[in-house]
């Protein structure tokens, strides 16, 4: 049975996906004490990147913002894989967003808003977090966006 967070996602028309399998030697998420740290999550849908390229060149900022939302949804799936239930999230502590950017693109914060807004919509006040939005030359598989999330859990 889905909890309140997954019910809220359903109200938003979203379904929590399966955890994206690692592309290399790492785990999608690990728990240390009451904290869960996700690995970088790409905008994978059904095992594939929907879009590749640089934001500000092949990918528009609006497309990239939607991709950041997909990354955040994948991050929630990774959190659930170790926490067992998204309702255990006490708060999202930090989001780090990477944007593969054309050399003149400076709108990284607006792109990463896609992830931040999804977390806020799904978790309410628990989704408010500290954040970094970083422009990079290239990301794995030529992904436009990558997101990592750190959450604090309510002790089981």
C-alpha positions in Angstrom: 0.0 0.0 0.0 1.3 3.4 -1.0 1.8 6.0 1.7 0.9 9.7 1.8 3.9 10.8 -0.3 3.1 8.3 -3.0 -0.6 9.3 -2.9 0.4 12.9 -3.3 2.6 11.9 -6.3 -0.4 10.1 -7.8 -2.5 13.3 -7.3 0.1 15.1 -9.4 -0.2 12.5 -12.1 3.1 10.8 -11.3 4.1 7.3 -10.4 7.2 6.3 -8.5 9.4 4.5 -11.0 11.5 1.4 -10.4 15.0 2.2 -9.1 17.3 3.0 -12.0 20.1 0.3 -11.9 23.6 1.6 -11.4 25.7 2.4 -14.5 28.9 1.5 -12.8 30.2 0.4 -9.3 28.0 2.2 -6.8 24.6 1.9 -5.1 21.6 4.1 -6.1 21.3 5.1 -2.5 22.9 4.4 0.9 21.7 5.0 4.4 24.0 6.2 7.2 22.2 6.7 10.5 19.0 8.7 9.8 20.3 10.1 6.5 19.9 8.7 3.0 22.3 9.9 0.3 21.4 9.2 -3.4 23.9 8.7 -6.1 23.5 11.1 -9.0 20.1 10.3 -10.7 19.8 10.8 -14.5 16.5 11.5 -16.2 16.0 7.8 -17.1 12.5 6.6 -18.1 12.0 2.9 -18.6 15.8 2.4 -18.7 16.6 5.0 -21.3 17.4 8.7 -21.5 14.5 10.5 -23.2 16.8 13.4 -24.3 20.5 13.9 -24.6 22.6 17.0 -25.2 23.6 20.3 -23.7 21.1 22.7 -22.2 21.1 25.9 -24.2 22.1 24.0 -27.4 20.2 20.8 -28.2 18.0 20.9 -25.1 15.8 23.9 -24.1 15.8 25.2 -20.5 12.1 24.2 -20.2 12.8 20.6 -21.4 15.7 20.5 -19.0 13.5 21.6 -16.1 11.1 18.7 -16.8 14.1 16.4 -17.0 15.2 17.6 -13.5 11.8 16.7 -12.3 12.3 13.2 -13.6 15.7 13.0 -11.9 14.0 14.0 -8.6 11.4 11.3 -9.0 14.2 8.7 -9.7 15.9 10.0 -6.5 12.7 9.4 -4.5 12.6 5.9 -5.8 16.2 5.4 -4.7 15.4 6.8 -1.2 12.5 4.4 -0.9 14.7 1.5 -1.9 16.7 1.9 1.3 14.2 3.6 3.6 11.3 1.3 2.8 8.7 4.1 2.9 8.8 7.7 1.6 6.6 8.7 4.6 9.8 8.2 6.7 11.3 11.4 5.2 11.6 14.0 7.9 13.0 16.5 5.5 15.0 16.9 2.3 18.3 18.3 3.5 20.2 19.1 0.3 19.8 18.8 -3.5 22.8 19.1 -5.8 22.0 19.6 -9.5 24.3 19.3 -12.4 23.4 20.8 -15.8 25.4 19.9 -18.9 25.5 23.4 -20.3 26.3 25.1 -23.6 29.2 27.5 -23.0 27.0 30.5 -22.8 24.1 29.0 -20.8 23.8 30.5 -17.3 20.2 29.4 -16.3 21.2 26.4 -14.2 19.2 27.4 -11.1 16.0 27.6 -13.2 16.6 24.1 -14.6 17.2 22.6 -11.1 13.9 24.3 -10.0 12.2 21.3 -11.7 13.6 19.0 -9.0 13.1 21.4 -6.2 9.5 22.1 -7.2 8.7 18.3 -7.5 10.1 17.7 -4.0 8.1 20.6 -2.6 4.9 19.4 -4.3 5.4 15.8 -3.1 6.6 16.5 0.4 5.3 20.0 1.3 7.4 21.7 4.0 9.6 18.6 4.3 10.7 19.1 0.7 12.3 22.6 1.4 16.1 22.2 1.1 19.5 23.7 0.6 20.7 23.4 -2.9 23.5 23.8 -5.4 23.0 24.2 -9.2 26.2 23.6 -11.2 26.9 23.9 -14.9 29.2 21.2 -16.2 30.7 20.3 -19.6 29.3 16.8 -19.9 27.3 14.2 -17.9 27.2 10.4 -18.1 25.5 9.1 -21.3 25.3 12.8 -22.5 22.5 13.4 -20.1 21.4 17.1 -19.8 20.7 17.0 -16.1 21.8 14.9 -13.0 20.4 15.3 -9.5 21.5 13.9 -6.1 19.5 14.2 -3.0 20.2 13.9 0.8 17.3 13.3 3.1 16.9 12.9 6.8 14.5 10.1 8.0 12.3 9.8 11.0 13.8 6.9 13.0 12.0 3.6 12.5 
